[in-house]
Structure formats: structure tokens, C-alpha cells
Amino acid sequence: VQLQASGGGLVQAGGSLRLSCTASGRTDSTYPLAWFRQAPGKEREFVASISRSGSITNYADSVKGRFTISRDNAKNAVYLQMNSLKPEDTAVYYCAANRFGSYNLWGQGTLVTVSS
């Protein structure tokens, strides 16, 4: 299974972006999914996660109320709707799948740049 993230770009502060991540290859299993991000010079950090069915979501405090994670299992996809973006949201965003208790399957990342 491979994950492919897309949707990043340059946006002004206060704007919105929607990231997508699709799975290809052997997709007969449904995993909990998440978005992480890594800003320049910083460690990778958790952004949001979603359960297999999509009924349970979790968010980092820094994005609560602004970001929404969702998934479409029929399309093997997970999304991250990002609203009210701030310059501190600038980072490479990665999608990841939780297989067997840890996030050990990662997409290649998509760059989000928020200008002030």
C-alpha cells in the first residue's frame, strides 16, 4: 500500500486549503489514518486522526476548530480541510496509516505555505 498526499500550496493568512491523501496498491484493509506536519527546523507533530469508520476524530489543540479531518473509505481517501490558516501552519503535511498499533505507513508529504 502506498499513500499519496496532494493539495498543498501557497495561501494567505485566513485562507483555506483542502489536503487529500489516497491509498493505492493493496487496499483491502481499512486503517486509522492521521495527518502530521513538520515545520522547518522542527520535529514532526500530530495534527489530526480519524478512526476506521470515521466516527472518531482527534485534533491537536493548535488546530481545533479550524481543521477538519474526514475520510471516504470507498475512495481509499482521507482529507484535511484547513480553514483560518495562520503563518504558523506552514509545514510539510504528511498522511499516515496506523497499522498494527503505530503510524508506520507514510505518504510523501505536501507543502503548505501560509503568508502573512
Secondary structure, DSSP 8 states (H G I E B T S, - for coil): -EEEEE--EEEETT--EEEEEEEES---S---EEEEEE-TTS--EEEEEE-SSS--EEE-TTTTTTEEEEEEGGGTEEEEEE-S--GGG-EEEEEEEEETTEEEEE---EEEEEE-
